[in-house]
Structure formats: structure tokens, C-alpha cells
């Protein structure tokens, strides 16, 4: 099964999906800067049909944090 979240991160941050895991963060992905974080947030919100609050976005430090936020919104972990 494909990991939709990893696919989004790979596409937005121009990083091979094989190099992405739930611990991936701005230190491990060179293109993960403040601008691309906004693009990443926007794409995740569109694909999963959610809207994060400002506080939620400030808490996102790695790919796993995206998954946690999505699961809190009721998204099935297997679909993320």
C-alpha cells in the first residue's frame, strides 16, 4: 500500500520517497524550508480535506507530526 503522506512530502520537497520516514524533518530534508513548509501544509490540507489551526501548524516538526494531526482529525492511519 502506498503512503499518501510520504508521496506528498516527496513531491513538494523534491525528495525521493525512499528517503522519507516519520522522523524526516527540516534537518534531514534539504528543501524543507519555511516556504516549502507552507506548500506542504497546503497540499496536505487539500489532499486530506482538513484545515490546521495556526497552533497545530507550529507543532509540526516532522512527517510523523503530520500523521498525528491527521489522525486526530479522524483520518484512518492506514490511509495516511
N, C-alpha and C positions, 0 to 999 in steps of 0.2 A: 504494500500500500504506500502511496506517495505521501509525503509530509507537506501539506499545503503551506504551512508557515515557513518551512525551510525553502520551498520554491519561491515564495515572496521575497524572503531575505536574499536569496541567491540572485534573483532578477534585479531587485532595487539596488543592492550593494555590489553588484557585478563580482560575485564571489562564487566559485564552484560549490555546488550543493554538497559535495563530498567533504568539504572543509567546514560545514556548518553543523553545530550541535547546540544543545540548550544552554551551554555555558558561553557560547560565542557572544562577544561584546565589542565595544569600540576599540579595545586594545588588541583584539585578535583579528578584526576585520578592518583593513586599512581604509576602505571607503566609507566606514561608518563614522560620519562627522555630523555636526548639528543640522546641516541642511538635509543630508540624506536621512537623518532620523525623522524629520518631518515627512519626507516622501514615504518612508517605511510605515510610519503611523497612518498616513492617509491610505496607503494601499491595503494595509491590514484591516482598517476600518471598513473600506469598501468591500473587500472580499468576504469578510465575516459579518457584514451588516451590523456593526456596532459603532458606538461613539464613545471614546475615552474622555474622561474629565482631565483637566489640567493636572490635578493631583496624581491621577493614575499615570499620566504620561511621564511625570517627574520620577515616578517609582520604577520605571522600566530601565533596567541597567544591562539586560542581556536577553537573548532569544527566549530563554525559559520564563522570564517575567512576562513576555507577551502571552505565552501559553497560559500562565496562571491567571492573568487578567481575562483572557477569553473564556476560560473555564468558569470563572466567577460569573460571567455573563450568560452561562448556561450552554456554551458551545461544547459539544461532546469532544473529549480529549482525543479520541481516535480520528476525528475529522480535522484536527488542527495540524 
